[in-house]
């Protein structure tokens, strides 16, 4: 897996403009079909060996997929969770279910403070689709953003 720099982040040593993730895989076509069918994406870059999709949201969020080049290792099945915070998780759940996408974890409220469900992309990545809800007392102190 390659990480390409694209989300404004400033550190003491460099100013990162954006962060995107690129998966090295021979499954470019399967990824193109999956993301364009089930998610609101544009094709930002499409070459025979490299594909970048852009989610059509307020912020520019990119995922890239690349055929192996120069003996680069192929990304193996799973191990990555892509978290997608959405406005209406119940509507997204119903929309994807109605389209026939297999839901790998049914929608549920979680004590750590979200309502979520999961699907898998063609590479085995988990897409964790959620919205925030009030966390249980057990988890409230863990959220450093809420406790500022």
Legacy VTK file of the C-alpha trace (Angstrom):
# vtk DataFile Version 3.0
C-alpha trace
ASCII
DATASET POLYDATA
POINTS 148 float
0.000 0.000 0.000
1.290 3.463 -0.883
0.346 6.639 0.894
0.207 9.661 -1.386
0.258 13.133 0.057
-2.835 15.166 -0.870
-5.673 16.954 3.523
-4.128 20.137 4.863
-1.881 19.181 7.776
0.900 21.281 9.235
3.697 19.756 11.277
6.892 21.276 12.576
8.847 19.819 9.655
6.533 19.937 6.641
3.228 21.285 5.452
1.194 18.452 3.990
-1.367 19.636 1.462
-3.522 16.496 1.179
-3.392 12.876 2.218
-4.755 10.114 0.020
-4.260 6.385 0.106
-3.211 4.279 -2.868
-3.675 0.512 -2.916
-1.367 -1.531 -5.152
-3.637 -4.113 -6.753
-4.397 -5.752 -10.088
-8.138 -5.138 -9.371
-8.438 -1.613 -10.814
-11.571 -2.388 -12.835
-13.345 -4.039 -9.887
-12.547 -1.032 -7.677
-13.728 1.416 -10.352
-17.031 -0.455 -10.729
-17.611 -0.831 -6.976
-16.974 2.772 -5.978
-18.785 4.350 -8.939
-21.800 2.072 -8.454
-22.250 2.357 -4.685
-20.719 5.735 -3.769
-20.947 9.251 -5.131
-17.497 9.490 -6.754
-15.890 11.034 -9.797
-12.969 9.526 -11.622
-10.183 12.039 -10.983
-7.444 10.168 -12.863
-7.751 7.123 -15.086
-4.740 5.576 -16.770
-4.205 1.982 -17.777
-2.282 1.235 -14.565
-3.466 3.956 -12.153
-6.937 5.037 -11.000
-7.908 7.831 -8.592
-11.457 8.378 -7.422
-12.735 11.521 -5.691
-15.675 11.425 -3.315
-18.099 14.249 -4.204
-18.273 15.718 -0.730
-17.437 19.152 0.647
-13.844 18.116 1.230
-11.795 16.506 -1.454
-11.243 12.919 -0.412
-9.338 10.630 -2.749
-8.587 6.927 -2.995
-6.178 5.576 -5.589
-5.527 2.130 -7.000
-2.406 1.163 -8.910
-1.339 -1.914 -10.822
1.951 -3.183 -9.380
4.987 -1.416 -10.825
8.688 -2.219 -10.419
8.172 -5.304 -8.229
6.065 -3.412 -5.672
4.172 -5.703 -3.327
0.485 -6.211 -3.961
-1.869 -5.067 -1.244
-3.276 -8.178 0.429
-6.859 -8.856 1.358
-8.094 -6.722 4.249
-6.522 -5.116 7.235
-7.680 -1.581 6.384
-10.846 0.124 7.586
-11.999 3.206 5.718
-14.253 5.277 7.989
-16.965 7.219 6.177
-18.797 9.738 8.377
-22.137 10.434 6.675
-25.047 12.758 7.373
-27.772 10.066 7.387
-26.391 6.608 8.141
-29.839 4.976 8.124
-30.587 6.285 4.626
-27.170 5.113 3.363
-27.700 1.703 4.928
-31.087 1.338 3.224
-29.803 2.677 -0.111
-26.862 0.262 -0.266
-28.978 -2.661 0.930
-31.630 -1.894 -1.720
-28.876 -1.835 -4.374
-27.938 -5.381 -3.387
-24.621 -4.626 -1.705
-23.819 -7.213 0.961
-23.874 -5.635 4.412
-21.139 -7.377 6.401
-22.104 -5.814 9.746
-25.684 -4.738 10.274
-26.488 -1.225 11.419
-26.332 -0.711 15.171
-25.730 1.879 17.872
-22.288 1.486 19.434
-21.434 2.510 22.995
-18.310 4.426 21.846
-20.596 6.992 20.209
-21.646 6.099 16.716
-24.368 4.361 14.762
-22.700 2.302 12.055
-22.692 -0.542 9.573
-19.994 -2.134 7.404
-19.505 -3.274 3.832
-16.393 -4.583 2.075
-14.836 -3.300 -1.129
-13.338 -5.625 -3.786
-9.946 -5.553 -2.029
-11.400 -6.723 1.294
-11.201 -3.290 2.922
-13.890 -2.573 5.461
-15.957 0.537 4.779
-17.230 1.594 8.197
-20.152 3.930 7.497
-21.351 5.890 10.518
-22.785 8.983 12.159
-22.003 10.227 15.636
-24.375 9.650 18.537
-23.923 10.246 22.247
-21.377 7.797 23.689
-22.047 5.782 26.812
-20.523 7.007 30.072
-17.812 4.356 29.762
-16.498 5.968 26.534
-17.180 9.681 27.089
-13.792 10.381 28.708
-11.969 8.704 25.821
-13.109 11.312 23.314
-10.441 14.003 23.557
-12.264 16.188 21.005
-15.366 16.366 23.232
-13.318 17.005 26.362
-11.394 20.082 25.181
LINES 2 150
6 0 1 2 3 4 5
142 6 7 8 9 10 11 12 13 14 15 16 17 18 19 20 21 22 23 24 25 26 27 28 29 30 31 32 33 34 35 36 37 38 39 40 41 42 43 44 45 46 47 48 49 50 51 52 53 54 55 56 57 58 59 60 61 62 63 64 65 66 67 68 69 70 71 72 73 74 75 76 77 78 79 80 81 82 83 84 85 86 87 88 89 90 91 92 93 94 95 96 97 98 99 100 101 102 103 104 105 106 107 108 109 110 111 112 113 114 115 116 117 118 119 120 121 122 123 124 125 126 127 128 129 130 131 132 133 134 135 136 137 138 139 140 141 142 143 144 145 146 147
